[in-house]
Each structure stands twice: as C-alpha cells, then as structure tokens.
Amino acid sequence: MKTIVLTGGGTAGHIAPNLALLPYLTDYEVHYCGEAGGMEEKMLADFPRVIFHALPCIKLRRSLSPQNLKVPFVLHKGISQAKKLLRALSPAVVFSKGGYAALPVALAAGKLHIPLVVHESDVSMGLSNRLAAKKAHTVCTSFPALAASLRNGKHTGAPIRRELYEGRKDNVLRTFSLPQNNKPNLLVFGGSQGALALNNALEARLADVCARFNVLHIAGKHAFAGDNPWYRRTPFCSAMADCYAWADYVVCRAGAGTLAELVALKKAALVIPLPKSGSSRGDQQQNAAYYASLGCIDVLQQSDLTPDTLYERITALPARKSTLVAAMQKAPSPDGTRAVAEILKSFGR
C-alpha cells in the first residue's frame, strides 16, 4: 500500500480540508504531521485510520514578540525530525494545507525531493505556503487569479468535507433543543477561535434579533450572561453539517473555507471579515471581496460593525436571499475536493 503524508494545523481552516480528502485516499496508508496537543491532533481523534505524528513547530507572531527569537531554532529542529520521519515513511507525496504546523514537513519534503503538493485557500498566500511553494510540484488554489500568478499554480477549488452536504436539521434541533416555529433560523459563528467583536454586537441587540429569528450562536470561549427563549449558545460545534442544514441564514467571518462552504451549500450570508491587524494579513477581506464581486455574499466590514448596523444587515437578509442564491448558482463551483485528490493520486502510479 502506498503512503501519503498530510500536514496542516493551527486553525480548523488548515485541518478540515485535509480531512475532506480522506474518502478519496482509501488506497493509501495516511499519516498526519502536526503540533502536539494542537487542534489537528484533537480533530484526528475521530479518524483512527490516520496515524498522527507530533513535530516541533512554532508560530511566527506578526507583532514584535520575544517568542519570535525561538522561531529559527524550533523550525530547524522540526525540519530535522520531519526529514527522519519522511525517510522512514517514504511517502509517494506530501500534501500541505499550510499553517505554521505544516512548514517543517513541507520544507523537509523539498529537501528530500519528495513530491510536495500545497493548497492555498486564500486569495493571497500565507507565509508557510509562500515558503513551501518554492519547492512544490503543484500549488493548488481556491481562487483562479492566484493560480495564474504562480509558475506551478493550478486552480482546483477548495477541499470540502463530503458530510457537509449530508447534514440533518433534526439532529441539531435535538442537540440544542432549538425552538420550532414560523421564524427563520439564523446561524452565527466566528470560526474555530470565535469572534469577540461579532459576539458583542450580537449580544447588544439579541432581543431584537430573536424577535425575528431563531438563533444558534457558536461563540467560542467568550462568556455571556444573557438569555432568550429563541437563542441557543455553544462554545464549539463539531456537527457543522447539521448546523448548516438547520440554518436559513448565516452570519460569520470570511475564512476561505467557510466562504467555499456557504457558496457550495447556497446559504445566504452576511460576512464580517477579520480586518488586517497584528494577527491577520488581511486575507479575509480579500476573500470576501472576491465573493462579493460575484454577488454571492453580503459584507459588513468590522470598522462599520455596531450593534445597530449588525441588526440592520441581518434583518435585510431575507429580502436578499433569492438574489444571493441566484448569484451562487451562477458562480464557479468552489468544491475542489476531487480535483485535489486526483492530483495527489497521480504520484506513485
């Protein structure tokens, strides 16, 4: 049996696309490299066929932090251990979804001349993928303009988990004891880390929003003392397929994976991109601008986010739904799962 190594971590957006590929890799022994105790190791606990390997890795902070002084030393150690592992596994191909947890493995594959395929979800490349792309055989992209700008780029779309198309509304109704009435259902979430600005704005007008919608809020670790009979709150939900199936409308951040899922599932959404800052290079604003240019989403910039603007834009969604869905139906399919899998399977045939 051939071996494949997957890597990517730090956030769910770097991990879920790897998991989306697993149904297409049944003929492979699958190994996954990431950070010990990181989100990737926790998420892989539900996939016993995948063998996890923890390697030294460290995040480069965009701010002036003393922790950045450790980066060269930890990265060197991570590459060294990754090279030993790859020599032992002798994989047909290494697939990197990016993030700081992926960089040691991607660079080690390049040094050992093992075929490396990289996937970039955003309009512009993150630091890890920029470094890895120089040694990659192919850089798969979610956005066509990025692929066109790279010598080894190929526009494939984004890997999307198959189960997202198979969500069950009744499952989420039972799990959260959600009300059933004539009001539309609103799903609000901020990504795997939550979104404090979004949470605060929603909570300030919660009674007004709940007068119009049933609300399921995936809020991260942010505490909130308020309550409403048409509101349910959870820090995290692993059953996003069921949440999407329940939702008539969505309010969320603009991670590339999330936007691809919204368009694939034809969910009318108000998107609030994470602004460029010490923790973001502005990729969410770029992602949102692309889909907004196609008419697929409504966008509210965080600089314009207040409790009142959020309420106004949420309550405008029902009148916008048919227009947004029609634009999504005309847009290129964002689902590139099969295309990425076929590229990976072409190695070692």
N, C-alpha and C positions, 0 to 999 in steps of 0.2 A: 504494500500500500504506500502511495506517495504521501509525503509530509508537506504541510503548509504551515507557515508561521504568520499569525495575525498580531498586530500591535496597535495601540492607541489608548489614550486614557487622559484622566484629569477631569473631564466632564462627560455626561451621558452622550453628548453630541459626537464625541470621539470614540465611543464604545458601541452604541446601538447599531451603527452601520456595519460593524464587524459581525455582530450577531445576526443581522439581516442576511448575511451571506451564507450562514451555516447550512440552511436547507439545500444549497447548491453544491456543498462540499462533502457530500456523504461518502465519496470515494477516497477521502483524504484522512490521514491522522492529523488532527488540528491541535496546534499549540498556540498559546496566547501569552505574550510578554507584556508586563506592566508593572505598576508600583505595588509593593507590598502594602496591604491594607487599604489600597485605593478603591475608588468606585468600581473599577474594572474587575478587581478580584471579588468584590461583593456581588456584582451582577452575574459573574460567571458561575457562582454557586448553583445557579439553576440550570447549568449546562454541563452535566457530568462527563460528557464525551470530550470536552475540551480540556486539555492539560495546561494548567497555568504555571508560569514561571515568573517569579519576582526578581526584578533587576534594579540596581541603584539608578535613581533618576531624581532630578531636581528642577523646579520651575524657575525660569528667569523672570524676575519681577520687573515690571515696567517703571517702577519708581526706584529712586536711589536707596537701595537696601543693602545692609551689610551681608545679607544672605546671598547676594549675587557673587560675592567673593568665592563662595564654595562651588559655583557652577562648573568651572573648568575641571576641578578635581573629581567631583561626583560624576560628571559626564565621561571623563577618561576611564574611571572605574567601571561605569556602566557599559561603555563600548567594549572594554576588555572582557567583561563577563559575558556580554552578548556574543562576542566572537567565539568564545569557548563553547557556548550553548549551540550556536549555529553550526559549528564544525561537527558537533556530536549529532545533531538532528539531520544535517544535510538536506534541508528543505528544497523542494522544487522551486518555490517562490516565497518571498516575504511580502506581506501586504501591510502598509502603514496607513492608518487613518489620521495620523497627526496627533498633536498634543505633546507636551514635554515628556510624557512617559514612553512615547514611541521613538524618540530621537536616538537613544543608544542602539536600538536594534536596527533601525533604518541605516544608520551610519556604518554599523558593523557589517550589514549585508553588502553595502557598497564596497567596503574594504576587502571583503572576501569574494567579490564578483558573483554573488548570488543574485539572481534576478529579483529586482525590487519594483513593486508597483505601489504608487502613492495615490491616495484620493484626497482632493481638496473640496470641501463642501461650500466654501465661501466664494464671493466674487473676487477677493484678493487672497493671496496665500499667507498662511500663518508662518511664524518663524521656523518651527520644526519642519514643516513641509518645504519651505524655501531651501533649507539646508539639505534635506533629503532628496529633493527633486533633481539636484545636480548629478546624482548617482543613479537615478531611477531609470528603468527601461521605459515606463509609461507613467504619466501623471494623469489620472482620471479626474474629471471636473464635473461639478454640478451645473456650472454656468458656461455657456459657449464662448464668451469673449475671453475668458481666462485660458481655455484650451488653445484658442487661436494665437495667443501670445507666447506660447511655450513651444520649444522645438520638439518636445516629447509629449505634448498635451493631447488628450483625447476627451471630447465631451461625451460623457456617458449618462449623466444624471446622477442622482443620489441613491445609495442603497437604502431601501425602505423595508422594514420588517413586514413579512407576509401577514402576520397576525393582526396588523393594524386594519386590514381590510375585512377582518372577521369579528369585529367587536360585537358584544351583546349588551344592548341597553338594559335589559332586565338584571344583568349581573351587577352593574353599578347602582341600580335602584336599590337592590337588596343590601349591598355592601355599605352604602351610606344612608340608607333609609330616606332616600330622596322623595320629596312630595310628587304626586302625580295630579296634575290639574290642567287647565287650558292655557297656562302661561308657557312661553318658550323657555328652553333650557340654555343657560349661559355657563360655559366652562372658562375659568380664569386660571392661568398658571404663568410662572415666570422662569421656566427652565429648571434644571436639576438643583440650582442653588437658590431658587426663589427670586423675588424682585421686590425689594423693600419699598421703592417709590410707588410701584403699582399697588402693592398691598395697602399702603397708607391712603392713597387716593380712593381706592375702592371702599375701604372701611369708613371713610368720612361721609360717603353718600350711600352706605349699604342699604339703609331702609328704603331709599328711593329706588335703587336698582332692584331690590327684592320685590317692590311693588309691581314691577314689570316682568321680572324673570325669576325662575328658579335658578339658584346659583350654586355651583360646585367650585370651590376655590382651593387649588393646590398651592399652598402658601409658603412652602419651605419651613424653616425653623422659626420664623417670625411669630411672636406671640400676639394674641388678640383676645380681648376680654368680651367683646360684643357678641350678640347672638340675634338670630332671626329665624322664624319657623320655615322660611323658604331659602335658607342658607346652610350649606354644609362646608366644613373646612377640614383639610388634611395636610400634614406637612409634606407628604410624598405619596405618589400612587404609581405602582408598577403596572397597573392594568389600564394603560393609556388607550388601548384599542376600545375598551368598553366606555371610557370617558368620552372619546370622540363619537362613538355610536350614540351616546345619550345626548350630546350637545347639538343644539340648533345653531349656536353662535359661539365664537371663541374670542377671548382677549388674551394676548400673550406677548412675549418677547419675539425677537426676529432671528433666532438661531437658524442657520441654513437648513438643518434637518427638520426643524419644526415647520418652516415655510413649505418645504417639499411635501411634508405630510398633509398640511392643510390643503394644498393645491391638488394632491393626489386624491384626497377624500372629499374634495369640493365643499369645504367648510367655510362659511362666511366669517371673516375675522377682522378685528381691529388689532393692529400690531403696534407695539411700543418698543422701538429698537433701543438696545443699550447704547448710550452715547459714547463717543470717543473720550477716553479718560486714561487714568493710570492703569486701569485694569482691562481696557479694551482698545483695540487698534481702530475701532470704527467699522468693523466688518458687518455688524448687524444693520447699521444704517445703509451700507451698500447693498446688502441682501434685500432689505425692504424696498429700497429704491427700484431695484430690478423688477420685482413682482408688482410693485405699484405702477410701474411704467406699462405693464401688461394689463392693468386694471383688475388684478386678481385679489388685492387686499386693500383695506383702508389703513392708513398710517397716522399715528399721533406721535410726534417727537416728544421725548421726555422733557425738553425745555418748555414745551407747551402743556405739559401734564399738570392738571389741577383736579381736585375732586369734581368741579363743575364741568371742565372740558371732557373728563373721562365719562361722566354721566351722559353728557350731550352726545358724545360719539357712540357710546354703547346703544343708547335708545334710537339712534339713527340707523343701526344695522338692519333691522327688519325691512325697512324701505329699500335698502341697498342690496339685499340678498340676491335677488334674481339677476341683477347686473354683475355682481361679483362672480356668481356661479357660472354665468354665461362666458365671462372672460376666462375663467379657469378651464372650461371645456374647450376653448379655442387655443389655449396655451400649449406649448410642447409638454409632453408628459415628463414630470420630474423624476419618475421612478426608473433608476438605472441599475437596479439590483442584478438583473440577469446579464446586462452588458458588462458590468464589472466582473461578475463571476466567470463569464466566458473568457475574459482576458486572463484571469488567474489560471483557469484550467488549461489554457493554451501552452503553459510551461510544463515541460516534462512529459509531453505526449509521445 
